[in-house]
Amino acid sequence: MKKLVGVGLLIVGMVGGSLAAESHADQVIATILENVRKIKAVVPDAVPMAFWDFDGTIIKGDVTTGLKESGQVRYKGMAELAILNGFSPFYKGEKGAAEFMHHDYPHLRSFARWLAYPLNAQILCGSRASKIDEFCVRQFDESFASWYFSSSVRILRALEEAGVVNHILSASPELFVLAARKTLGLPADRFNGIRVAIDGGVVTERIEYPLPSEGGKTEILQRIVRSTPHGYAVAAFGNSYVIDADFLRYVVTQPPLPNGAKGTSMMINGGTPPPAFDGLFLCVEQDDVVGPAKK
């Protein structure tokens, strides 16, 4: 297992304040950009790309289900907030939110993730997508963005500034993660989450496949790279050996990149790797978050 544990601090500018990144951040940035340099030395118009999971990778906790530490709720997830604010025809008010969060969703997820993840988006059926987006953007502006991992934001922004195109691959509803576009500074077409069809501006229950989970993340990654002239996947970031390991493994085992360059994959707070993944990824521990919510 390749392990980098952040202990130092680096202060860089950020919208609305400053952020501290653990010491591994600059090493990871340097490694990726050296491989980008190798590629561009022989393919000057290359488009290097990095692919990120969102929950537990960019944000501490889970944008859909929230974050609880030591028995204390740090923030409520977007699914619960959406129900409480009337965006679900199936679950209503505090009783409905409690039923969904503590019974229906966890029970379904325990035996069928491929059904549970779409349900988070389908509960919004019948609501106007623009109203949900306005609500979710406001949550990021007011609270969620303060829970971004400092090191993840540092790496993402450094790569973006160096010309690496960052894409999000998330098993949360796309309507939820898309609302992070302003605070992350990424365009809307870089976000890939659980996607439902929208008819006449209204959310439907129809799921679009593949799901951005497990092998589906790899499929979406490959589709994005193939659709981009001279596109190359140079980096991947995740936090789960169940949900993210497949696309992380692809980036480090894909067909050879030009000029001896290699893909870099980073596993964040993933714990001890299963034997099948031992030694494949840079394994790091992150805890520092951007904003005042860590007080």
Order of alpha helices (4+ residues) and beta strands (2+ residues): beta-beta-beta-alpha-beta-beta-beta-alpha-alpha-alpha-alpha-alpha-alpha-beta-alpha-alpha-beta-beta-alpha-beta-alpha-beta-beta
